[in-house]
Amino acid sequence: MSYSPIPAARFAQLDAELEGALHKINCQWVVVADRLQKIRDGELFKHGGFATWEAYVFSRVEWSKRHADQLIQNAQARAALLEFWGKNTEGSALPILENASQNAMKEIAKTKTVEAQVEVINETLKDTGKL
């Protein structure tokens, strides 16, 4: 079966747009975590009429307190890793970490050594076809 160049070009355009959108979604978890942390740590949820952090999180995003706290913890680990790897690799690992998904960051944060972090980063790159 032959394909018309017009739909093929449209596919290429939409596929590129999808890639950009996926990148934005992948990075947005950090913004969400930052806002949640500020609301939690400053107990700002009380100003929204919520008695507890747990009540706010469930009402606002339908997550458990544990899930929201884990998201915040993953973002904190990401920030620490960005700082460490930025200083110790002349920035070569920064694009990888900046674009890491929450799940990848969760796995990286679980590691205890730099070597283990490198291994997780390499596996992430292999899984995404970037290595």
N, CA, C and O atoms as a GROMACS GRO file, in nm:
protein
  524
    1MET      N    1   0.084  -0.116   0.000
    1MET     CA    2   0.000   0.000   0.000
    1MET      C    3   0.089   0.124   0.000
    1MET      O    4   0.185   0.131   0.077
    2SER      N    5   0.059   0.220  -0.084
    2SER     CA    6   0.138   0.343  -0.086
    2SER      C    7   0.064   0.451  -0.006
    2SER      O    8  -0.059   0.452   0.003
    3TYR      N    9   0.142   0.540   0.051
    3TYR     CA   10   0.085   0.646   0.133
    3TYR      C   11   0.110   0.780   0.067
    3TYR      O   12   0.215   0.804   0.009
    4SER      N   13   0.012   0.865   0.078
    4SER     CA   14   0.023   0.999   0.023
    4SER      C   15   0.123   1.080   0.106
    4SER      O   16   0.130   1.064   0.228
    5PRO      N   17   0.201   1.166   0.040
    5PRO     CA   18   0.298   1.246   0.116
    5PRO      C   19   0.230   1.347   0.210
    5PRO      O   20   0.289   1.386   0.310
    6ILE      N   21   0.109   1.387   0.179
    6ILE     CA   22   0.042   1.486   0.265
    6ILE      C   23   0.010   1.426   0.401
    6ILE      O   24   0.045   1.486   0.503
    7PRO      N   25  -0.056   1.307   0.408
    7PRO     CA   26  -0.076   1.249   0.541
    7PRO      C   27   0.056   1.213   0.611
    7PRO      O   28   0.065   1.221   0.733
    8ALA      N   29   0.156   1.175   0.535
    8ALA     CA   30   0.286   1.142   0.596
    8ALA      C   31   0.346   1.267   0.659
    8ALA      O   32   0.402   1.260   0.769
    9ALA      N   33   0.336   1.379   0.591
    9ALA     CA   34   0.388   1.505   0.646
    9ALA      C   35   0.307   1.546   0.769
    9ALA      O   36   0.361   1.596   0.867
   10ARG      N   37   0.175   1.524   0.762
   10ARG     CA   38   0.089   1.557   0.876
   10ARG      C   39   0.125   1.469   0.996
   10ARG      O   40   0.130   1.516   1.110
   11PHE      N   41   0.150   1.340   0.968
   11PHE     CA   42   0.192   1.252   1.075
   11PHE      C   43   0.321   1.302   1.139
   11PHE      O   44   0.331   1.310   1.261
   12ALA      N   45   0.420   1.337   1.058
   12ALA     CA   46   0.548   1.384   1.109
   12ALA      C   47   0.529   1.508   1.196
   12ALA      O   48   0.591   1.521   1.301
   13GLN      N   49   0.442   1.599   1.152
   13GLN     CA   50   0.414   1.720   1.228
   13GLN      C   51   0.349   1.685   1.362
   13GLN      O   52   0.392   1.733   1.467
   14LEU      N   53   0.245   1.602   1.357
   14LEU     CA   54   0.174   1.565   1.480
   14LEU      C   55   0.263   1.485   1.574
   14LEU      O   56   0.257   1.501   1.696
   15ASP      N   57   0.347   1.398   1.517
   15ASP     CA   58   0.437   1.320   1.600
   15ASP      C   59   0.538   1.411   1.670
   15ASP      O   60   0.568   1.390   1.787
   16ALA      N   61   0.589   1.510   1.601
   16ALA     CA   62   0.682   1.605   1.661
   16ALA      C   63   0.613   1.687   1.770
   16ALA      O   64   0.671   1.712   1.875
   17GLU      N   65   0.488   1.727   1.745
   17GLU     CA   66   0.412   1.801   1.846
   17GLU      C   67   0.386   1.713   1.968
   17GLU      O   68   0.393   1.760   2.082
   18LEU      N   69   0.358   1.587   1.943
   18LEU     CA   70   0.336   1.493   2.054
   18LEU      C   71   0.463   1.481   2.138
   18LEU      O   72   0.457   1.483   2.260
   19GLU      N   73   0.576   1.469   2.073
   19GLU     CA   74   0.704   1.460   2.145
   19GLU      C   75   0.724   1.583   2.234
   19GLU      O   76   0.766   1.570   2.349
   20GLY      N   77   0.695   1.701   2.180
   20GLY     CA   78   0.707   1.824   2.259
   20GLY      C   79   0.612   1.826   2.378
   20GLY      O   80   0.648   1.867   2.488
   21ALA      N   81   0.488   1.781   2.353
   21ALA     CA   82   0.389   1.778   2.460
   21ALA      C   83   0.428   1.678   2.568
   21ALA      O   84   0.413   1.706   2.687
   22LEU      N   85   0.479   1.563   2.527
   22LEU     CA   86   0.523   1.463   2.624
   22LEU      C   87   0.639   1.517   2.708
   22LEU      O   88   0.647   1.491   2.828
   23HIS      N   89   0.729   1.590   2.644
   23HIS     CA   90   0.841   1.650   2.718
   23HIS      C   91   0.787   1.748   2.822
   23HIS      O   92   0.834   1.749   2.936
   24LYS      N   93   0.691   1.830   2.783
   24LYS     CA   94   0.634   1.927   2.878
   24LYS      C   95   0.566   1.856   2.994
   24LYS      O   96   0.582   1.896   3.109
   25ILE      N   97   0.490   1.752   2.964
   25ILE     CA   98   0.422   1.676   3.069
   25ILE      C   99   0.526   1.616   3.162
   25ILE      O  100   0.510   1.618   3.284
   26ASN      N  101   0.631   1.561   3.104
   26ASN     CA  102   0.736   1.497   3.182
   26ASN      C  103   0.800   1.595   3.278
   26ASN      O  104   0.838   1.557   3.389
   27CYS      N  105   0.814   1.719   3.238
   27CYS     CA  106   0.877   1.820   3.323
   27CYS      C  107   0.778   1.886   3.420
   27CYS      O  108   0.821   1.943   3.520
   28GLN      N  109   0.650   1.878   3.392
   28GLN     CA  110   0.552   1.945   3.476
   28GLN      C  111   0.540   1.886   3.615
   28GLN      O  112   0.499   1.956   3.708
   29TRP      N  113   0.576   1.760   3.633
   29TRP     CA  114   0.565   1.701   3.765
   29TRP      C  115   0.649   1.776   3.866
   29TRP      O  116   0.615   1.782   3.984
   30VAL      N  117   0.760   1.834   3.821
   30VAL     CA  118   0.847   1.909   3.910
   30VAL      C  119   0.777   2.037   3.955
   30VAL      O  120   0.787   2.076   4.072
   31VAL      N  121   0.706   2.101   3.865
   31VAL     CA  122   0.631   2.222   3.898
   31VAL      C  123   0.519   2.189   3.996
   31VAL      O  124   0.499   2.260   4.095
   32VAL      N  125   0.447   2.081   3.970
   32VAL     CA  126   0.340   2.037   4.059
   32VAL      C  127   0.397   2.010   4.198
   32VAL      O  128   0.340   2.053   4.298
   33ALA      N  129   0.507   1.938   4.205
   33ALA     CA  130   0.570   1.906   4.334
   33ALA      C  131   0.612   2.033   4.408
   33ALA      O  132   0.594   2.043   4.529
   34ASP      N  133   0.667   2.128   4.335
   34ASP     CA  134   0.711   2.254   4.397
   34ASP      C  135   0.593   2.328   4.459
   34ASP      O  136   0.601   2.376   4.572
   35ARG      N  137   0.482   2.338   4.384
   35ARG     CA  138   0.365   2.409   4.436
   35ARG      C  139   0.306   2.337   4.557
   35ARG      O  140   0.268   2.399   4.656
   36LEU      N  141   0.299   2.205   4.546
   36LEU     CA  142   0.246   2.127   4.659
   36LEU      C  143   0.335   2.144   4.782
   36LEU      O  144   0.284   2.157   4.894
   37GLN      N  145   0.465   2.143   4.763
   37GLN     CA  146   0.555   2.158   4.877
   37GLN      C  147   0.535   2.293   4.945
   37GLN      O  148   0.532   2.302   5.068
   38LYS      N  149   0.523   2.397   4.866
   38LYS     CA  150   0.503   2.530   4.924
   38LYS      C  151   0.372   2.538   5.001
   38LYS      O  152   0.365   2.597   5.109
   39ILE      N  153   0.268   2.478   4.945
   39ILE     CA  154   0.138   2.477   5.012
   39ILE      C  155   0.146   2.396   5.141
   39ILE      O  156   0.095   2.438   5.245
   40ARG      N  157   0.211   2.280   5.133
   40ARG     CA  158   0.223   2.192   5.251
   40ARG      C  159   0.310   2.256   5.359
   40ARG      O  160   0.269   2.267   5.474
   41ASP      N  161   0.430   2.297   5.322
   41ASP     CA  162   0.527   2.345   5.421
   41ASP      C  163   0.482   2.475   5.488
   41ASP      O  164   0.511   2.498   5.605
   42GLY      N  165   0.412   2.558   5.412
   42GLY     CA  166   0.362   2.683   5.468
   42GLY      C  167   0.224   2.670   5.529
   42GLY      O  168   0.166   2.768   5.576
   43GLU      N  169   0.171   2.549   5.528
   43GLU     CA  170   0.035   2.520   5.576
   43GLU      C  171  -0.067   2.616   5.512
   43GLU      O  172  -0.164   2.660   5.576
   44LEU      N  173  -0.042   2.647   5.387
   44LEU     CA  174  -0.130   2.740   5.315
   44LEU      C  175  -0.266   2.678   5.284
   44LEU      O  176  -0.362   2.750   5.258
   45PHE      N  177  -0.274   2.546   5.287
   45PHE     CA  178  -0.401   2.478   5.263
   45PHE      C  179  -0.508   2.522   5.362
   45PHE      O  180  -0.627   2.519   5.331
   46LYS      N  181  -0.466   2.564   5.482
   46LYS     CA  182  -0.561   2.611   5.584
   46LYS      C  183  -0.634   2.736   5.538
   46LYS      O  184  -0.749   2.759   5.575
   47HIS      N  185  -0.566   2.817   5.456
   47HIS     CA  186  -0.629   2.939   5.404
   47HIS      C  187  -0.731   2.907   5.296
   47HIS      O  188  -0.810   2.994   5.256
   48GLY      N  189  -0.730   2.784   5.249
   48GLY     CA  190  -0.830   2.740   5.152
   48GLY      C  191  -0.946   2.667   5.219
   48GLY      O  192  -1.032   2.611   5.151
   49GLY      N  193  -0.947   2.669   5.350
   49GLY     CA  194  -1.057   2.608   5.423
   49GLY      C  195  -1.036   2.460   5.454
   49GLY      O  196  -1.131   2.391   5.492
   50PHE      N  197  -0.914   2.411   5.438
   50PHE     CA  198  -0.885   2.270   5.464
   50PHE      C  199  -0.816   2.257   5.600
   50PHE      O  200  -0.722   2.329   5.630
   51ALA      N  201  -0.865   2.165   5.680
   51ALA     CA  202  -0.810   2.145   5.814
   51ALA      C  203  -0.676   2.075   5.810
   51ALA      O  204  -0.590   2.097   5.896
   52THR      N  205  -0.657   1.988   5.710
   52THR     CA  206  -0.533   1.910   5.703
   52THR      C  207  -0.476   1.908   5.562
   52THR      O  208  -0.547   1.933   5.464
   53TRP      N  209  -0.349   1.879   5.556
   53TRP     CA  210  -0.280   1.860   5.428
   53TRP      C  211  -0.345   1.745   5.351
   53TRP      O  212  -0.368   1.755   5.230
   54GLU      N  213  -0.375   1.639   5.422
   54GLU     CA  214  -0.436   1.522   5.360
   54GLU      C  215  -0.570   1.556   5.296
   54GLU      O  216  -0.599   1.512   5.185
   55ALA      N  217  -0.652   1.635   5.365
   55ALA     CA  218  -0.782   1.674   5.311
   55ALA      C  219  -0.765   1.760   5.186
   55ALA      O  220  -0.837   1.744   5.088
   56TYR      N  221  -0.667   1.851   5.190
   56TYR     CA  222  -0.642   1.936   5.074
   56TYR      C  223  -0.600   1.854   4.952
   56TYR      O  224  -0.657   1.869   4.844
   57VAL      N  225  -0.502   1.767   4.972
   57VAL     CA  226  -0.449   1.688   4.860
   57VAL      C  227  -0.558   1.602   4.798
   57VAL      O  228  -0.569   1.593   4.676
   58PHE      N  229  -0.638   1.538   4.883
   58PHE     CA  230  -0.742   1.452   4.829
   58PHE      C  231  -0.847   1.534   4.754
   58PHE      O  232  -0.892   1.495   4.647
   59SER      N  233  -0.886   1.647   4.810
   59SER     CA  234  -0.988   1.730   4.747
   59SER      C  235  -0.938   1.792   4.617
   59SER      O  236  -1.011   1.800   4.518
   60ARG      N  237  -0.812   1.836   4.617
   60ARG     CA  238  -0.759   1.910   4.502
   60ARG      C  239  -0.718   1.819   4.387
   60ARG      O  240  -0.751   1.846   4.271
   61VAL      N  241  -0.646   1.712   4.416
   61VAL     CA  242  -0.592   1.629   4.309
   61VAL      C  243  -0.630   1.482   4.320
   61VAL      O  244  -0.587   1.399   4.240
   62GLU      N  245  -0.711   1.450   4.420
   62GLU     CA  246  -0.757   1.313   4.443
   62GLU      C  247  -0.641   1.215   4.460
   62GLU      O  248  -0.644   1.103   4.408
   63TRP      N  249  -0.540   1.260   4.533
   63TRP     CA  250  -0.426   1.176   4.566
   63TRP      C  251  -0.425   1.152   4.716
   63TRP      O  252  -0.487   1.226   4.793
   64SER      N  253  -0.356   1.047   4.756
   64SER     CA  254  -0.334   1.026   4.898
   64SER      C  255  -0.224   1.122   4.944
   64SER      O  256  -0.145   1.171   4.864
   65LYS      N  257  -0.221   1.147   5.072
   65LYS     CA  258  -0.114   1.228   5.132
   65LYS      C  259   0.021   1.164   5.100
   65LYS      O  260   0.117   1.234   5.067
   66ARG      N  261   0.027   1.032   5.109
   66ARG     CA  262   0.152   0.960   5.082
   66ARG      C  263   0.201   0.985   4.939
   66ARG      O  264   0.320   1.007   4.917
   67HIS      N  265   0.108   0.981   4.843
   67HIS     CA  266   0.148   1.003   4.703
   67HIS      C  267   0.202   1.146   4.684
   67HIS      O  268   0.304   1.165   4.619
   68ALA      N  269   0.133   1.244   4.740
   68ALA     CA  270   0.177   1.382   4.726
   68ALA      C  271   0.313   1.403   4.793
   68ALA      O  272   0.401   1.469   4.738
   69ASP      N  273   0.329   1.346   4.912
   69ASP     CA  274   0.457   1.358   4.982
   69ASP      C  275   0.570   1.289   4.904
   69ASP      O  276   0.683   1.338   4.903
   70GLN      N  277   0.540   1.177   4.841
   70GLN     CA  278   0.641   1.107   4.760
   70GLN      C  279   0.680   1.190   4.638
   70GLN      O  280   0.798   1.196   4.603
   71LEU      N  281   0.584   1.254   4.576
   71LEU     CA  282   0.613   1.341   4.462
   71LEU      C  283   0.707   1.453   4.505
   71LEU      O  284   0.804   1.483   4.436
   72ILE      N  285   0.678   1.513   4.618
   72ILE     CA  286   0.763   1.620   4.671
   72ILE      C  287   0.903   1.566   4.701
   72ILE      O  288   1.002   1.631   4.669
   73GLN      N  289   0.911   1.450   4.763
   73GLN     CA  290   1.041   1.389   4.795
   73GLN      C  291   1.120   1.360   4.668
   73GLN      O  292   1.241   1.382   4.664
   74ASN      N  293   1.054   1.312   4.564
   74ASN     CA  294   1.122   1.285   4.437
   74ASN      C  295   1.177   1.414   4.377
   74ASN      O  296   1.288   1.415   4.322
   75ALA      N  297   1.102   1.522   4.386
   75ALA     CA  298   1.147   1.650   4.332
   75ALA      C  299   1.266   1.702   4.412
   75ALA      O  300   1.359   1.760   4.356
   76GLN      N  301   1.264   1.682   4.544
   76GLN     CA  302   1.377   1.724   4.626
   76GLN      C  303   1.502   1.644   4.591
   76GLN      O  304   1.612   1.699   4.584
   77ALA      N  305   1.484   1.515   4.568
   77ALA     CA  306   1.597   1.431   4.528
   77ALA      C  307   1.650   1.477   4.393
   77ALA      O  308   1.771   1.481   4.372
   78ARG      N  309   1.560   1.511   4.302
   78ARG     CA  310   1.600   1.559   4.170
   78ARG      C  311   1.685   1.685   4.184
   78ARG      O  312   1.789   1.698   4.119
   79ALA      N  313   1.642   1.778   4.269
   79ALA     CA  314   1.715   1.903   4.288
   79ALA      C  315   1.854   1.876   4.344
   79ALA      O  316   1.953   1.935   4.299
   80ALA      N  317   1.863   1.786   4.442
   80ALA     CA  318   1.993   1.752   4.500
   80ALA      C  319   2.084   1.686   4.396
   80ALA      O  320   2.203   1.715   4.389
   81LEU      N  321   2.026   1.596   4.317
   81LEU     CA  322   2.106   1.529   4.214
   81LEU      C  323   2.151   1.626   4.106
   81LEU      O  324   2.264   1.617   4.059
   82LEU      N  325   2.065   1.718   4.068
   82LEU     CA  326   2.104   1.818   3.968
   82LEU      C  327   2.222   1.900   4.019
   82LEU      O  328   2.316   1.929   3.945
   83GLU      N  329   2.214   1.938   4.145
   83GLU     CA  330   2.324   2.016   4.204
   83GLU      C  331   2.453   1.932   4.206
   83GLU      O  332   2.559   1.980   4.165
   84PHE      N  333   2.443   1.810   4.255
   84PHE     CA  334   2.561   1.723   4.264
   84PHE      C  335   2.620   1.695   4.126
   84PHE      O  336   2.739   1.716   4.104
   85TRP      N  337   2.537   1.649   4.034
   85TRP     CA  338   2.588   1.611   3.902
   85TRP      C  339   2.632   1.732   3.823
   85TRP      O  340   2.723   1.721   3.740
   86GLY      N  341   2.571   1.846   3.846
   86GLY     CA  342   2.616   1.968   3.779
   86GLY      C  343   2.757   2.007   3.820
   86GLY      O  344   2.836   2.054   3.738
   87LYS      N  345   2.787   1.987   3.948
   87LYS     CA  346   2.920   2.022   3.999
   87LYS      C  347   3.024   1.916   3.964
   87LYS      O  348   3.141   1.949   3.946
   88ASN      N  349   2.984   1.789   3.953
   88ASN     CA  350   3.080   1.680   3.941
   88ASN      C  351   3.092   1.619   3.802
   88ASN      O  352   3.174   1.530   3.782
   89THR      N  353   3.013   1.664   3.707
   89THR     CA  354   3.025   1.608   3.572
   89THR      C  355   3.034   1.718   3.466
   89THR      O  356   3.009   1.694   3.348
   90GLU      N  357   3.069   1.838   3.510
   90GLU     CA  358   3.073   1.954   3.421
   90GLU      C  359   2.944   1.969   3.344
   90GLU      O  360   2.942   2.018   3.231
   91GLY      N  361   2.834   1.928   3.407
   91GLY     CA  362   2.702   1.948   3.349
   91GLY      C  363   2.658   1.842   3.250
   91GLY      O  364   2.547   1.851   3.197
   92SER      N  365   2.742   1.741   3.223
   92SER     CA  366   2.707   1.644   3.119
   92SER      C  367   2.583   1.562   3.152
   92SER      O  368   2.513   1.517   3.062
   93ALA      N  369   2.554   1.543   3.280
   93ALA     CA  370   2.437   1.464   3.319
   93ALA      C  371   2.312   1.550   3.335
   93ALA      O  372   2.202   1.497   3.351
   94LEU      N  373   2.327   1.681   3.332
   94LEU     CA  374   2.213   1.768   3.359
   94LEU      C  375   2.095   1.749   3.264
   94LEU      O  376   1.982   1.742   3.311
   95PRO      N  377   2.116   1.740   3.132
   95PRO     CA  378   2.000   1.720   3.045
   95PRO      C  379   1.924   1.592   3.076
   95PRO      O  380   1.802   1.587   3.064
   96ILE      N  381   1.996   1.488   3.116
   96ILE     CA  382   1.932   1.362   3.150
   96ILE      C  383   1.844   1.380   3.274
   96ILE      O  384   1.728   1.340   3.275
   97LEU      N  385   1.901   1.440   3.376
   97LEU     CA  386   1.827   1.458   3.501
   97LEU      C  387   1.714   1.560   3.488
   97LEU      O  388   1.607   1.541   3.545
   98GLU      N  389   1.737   1.666   3.412
   98GLU     CA  390   1.634   1.767   3.394
   98GLU      C  391   1.510   1.709   3.327
   98GLU      O  392   1.398   1.754   3.352
   99ASN      N  393   1.530   1.612   3.241
   99ASN     CA  394   1.420   1.554   3.166
   99ASN      C  395   1.373   1.420   3.221
   99ASN      O  396   1.290   1.353   3.159
  100ALA      N  397   1.426   1.381   3.335
  100ALA     CA  398   1.388   1.252   3.392
  100ALA      C  399   1.243   1.254   3.438
  100ALA      O  400   1.196   1.351   3.496
  101SER      N  401   1.175   1.147   3.411
  101SER     CA  402   1.037   1.135   3.457
  101SER      C  403   1.036   1.116   3.607
  101SER      O  404   1.139   1.087   3.669
  102GLN      N  405   0.919   1.131   3.666
  102GLN     CA  406   0.908   1.110   3.809
  102GLN      C  407   0.948   0.968   3.845
  102GLN      O  408   1.016   0.947   3.946
  103ASN      N  409   0.906   0.870   3.767
  103ASN     CA  410   0.940   0.731   3.796
  103ASN      C  411   1.090   0.707   3.789
  103ASN      O  412   1.147   0.638   3.874
  104ALA      N  413   1.156   0.765   3.688
  104ALA     CA  414   1.301   0.750   3.678
  104ALA      C  415   1.368   0.817   3.797
  104ALA      O  416   1.462   0.762   3.853
  105MET      N  417   1.320   0.935   3.835
  105MET     CA  418   1.379   1.006   3.948
  105MET      C  419   1.358   0.928   4.078
  105MET      O  420   1.445   0.927   4.165
  106LYS      N  421   1.244   0.863   4.090
  106LYS     CA  422   1.216   0.782   4.209
  106LYS      C  423   1.320   0.671   4.220
  106LYS      O  424   1.371   0.643   4.329
  107GLU      N  425   1.352   0.607   4.108
  107GLU     CA  426   1.452   0.500   4.108
  107GLU      C  427   1.591   0.555   4.137
  107GLU      O  428   1.668   0.493   4.211
  108ILE      N  429   1.624   0.669   4.079
  108ILE     CA  430   1.755   0.730   4.104
  108ILE      C  431   1.767   0.770   4.252
  108ILE      O  432   1.872   0.750   4.313
  109ALA      N  433   1.659   0.824   4.308
  109ALA     CA  434   1.662   0.868   4.447
  109ALA      C  435   1.679   0.752   4.545
  109ALA      O  436   1.730   0.772   4.656
  110LYS      N  437   1.638   0.633   4.506
  110LYS     CA  438   1.651   0.516   4.594
  110LYS      C  439   1.795   0.470   4.607
  110LYS      O  440   1.829   0.398   4.702
  111THR      N  441   1.880   0.509   4.515
  111THR     CA  442   2.018   0.459   4.514
  111THR      C  443   2.098   0.521   4.626
  111THR      O  444   2.068   0.631   4.672
  112LYS      N  445   2.202   0.450   4.668
  112LYS     CA  446   2.284   0.496   4.781
  112LYS      C  447   2.421   0.548   4.738
  112LYS      O  448   2.489   0.615   4.815
  113THR      N  449   2.462   0.516   4.614
  113THR     CA  450   2.595   0.556   4.570
  113THR      C  451   2.588   0.622   4.433
  113THR      O  452   2.491   0.606   4.359
  114VAL      N  453   2.691   0.696   4.403
  114VAL     CA  454   2.701   0.761   4.272
  114VAL      C  455   2.703   0.655   4.162
  114VAL      O  456   2.642   0.673   4.057
  115GLU      N  457   2.773   0.545   4.186
  115GLU     CA  458   2.781   0.438   4.087
  115GLU      C  459   2.641   0.383   4.056
  115GLU      O  460   2.608   0.357   3.940
  116ALA      N  461   2.560   0.366   4.159
  116ALA     CA  462   2.424   0.316   4.139
  116ALA      C  463   2.340   0.418   4.063
  116ALA      O  464   2.256   0.381   3.981
  117GLN      N  465   2.362   0.546   4.091
  117GLN     CA  466   2.290   0.650   4.018
  117GLN      C  467   2.327   0.646   3.870
  117GLN      O  468   2.240   0.656   3.783
  118VAL      N  469   2.456   0.630   3.842
  118VAL     CA  470   2.501   0.620   3.703
  118VAL      C  471   2.435   0.501   3.634
  118VAL      O  472   2.392   0.511   3.519
  119GLU      N  473   2.427   0.390   3.704
  119GLU     CA  474   2.365   0.270   3.648
  119GLU      C  475   2.218   0.295   3.614
  119GLU      O  476   2.172   0.257   3.507
  120VAL      N  477   2.146   0.359   3.705
  120VAL     CA  478   2.004   0.388   3.680
  120VAL      C  479   1.989   0.486   3.564
  120VAL      O  480   1.902   0.470   3.480
  121ILE      N  481   2.074   0.587   3.561
  121ILE     CA  482   2.069   0.685   3.451
  121ILE      C  483   2.096   0.616   3.319
  121ILE      O  484   2.026   0.640   3.221
  122ASN      N  485   2.197   0.530   3.314
  122ASN     CA  486   2.228   0.456   3.190
  122ASN      C  487   2.111   0.367   3.148
  122ASN      O  488   2.079   0.360   3.030
  123GLU      N  489   2.048   0.299   3.243
  123GLU     CA  490   1.932   0.215   3.212
  123GLU      C  491   1.818   0.300   3.157
  123GLU      O  492   1.750   0.260   3.064
  124THR      N  493   1.798   0.418   3.217
  124THR     CA  494   1.694   0.509   3.170
  124THR      C  495   1.723   0.551   3.027
  124THR      O  496   1.632   0.555   2.944
  125LEU      N  497   1.849   0.583   2.999
  125LEU     CA  498   1.886   0.622   2.864
  125LEU      C  499   1.866   0.508   2.765
  125LEU      O  500   1.820   0.530   2.653
  126LYS      N  501   1.900   0.387   2.806
  126LYS     CA  502   1.879   0.271   2.718
  126LYS      C  503   1.730   0.250   2.691
  126LYS      O  504   1.690   0.225   2.578
  127ASP      N  505   1.649   0.262   2.796
  127ASP     CA  506   1.505   0.241   2.784
  127ASP      C  507   1.441   0.344   2.692
  127ASP      O  508   1.344   0.314   2.622
  128THR      N  509   1.495   0.466   2.694
  128THR     CA  510   1.437   0.572   2.611
  128THR      C  511   1.503   0.582   2.475
  128THR      O  512   1.465   0.667   2.394
  129GLY      N  513   1.602   0.497   2.450
  129GLY     CA  514   1.669   0.497   2.320
  129GLY      C  515   1.766   0.611   2.303
  129GLY      O  516   1.802   0.644   2.190
  130LYS      N  517   1.809   0.672   2.411
  130LYS     CA  518   1.902   0.785   2.403
  130LYS      C  519   2.045   0.746   2.433
  130LYS      O  520   2.133   0.832   2.445
  131LEU      N  521   2.069   0.615   2.445
  131LEU     CA  522   2.206   0.569   2.468
  131LEU      C  523   2.240   0.462   2.368
  131LEU      O  524   2.351   0.409   2.369
   0.00000   0.00000   0.00000
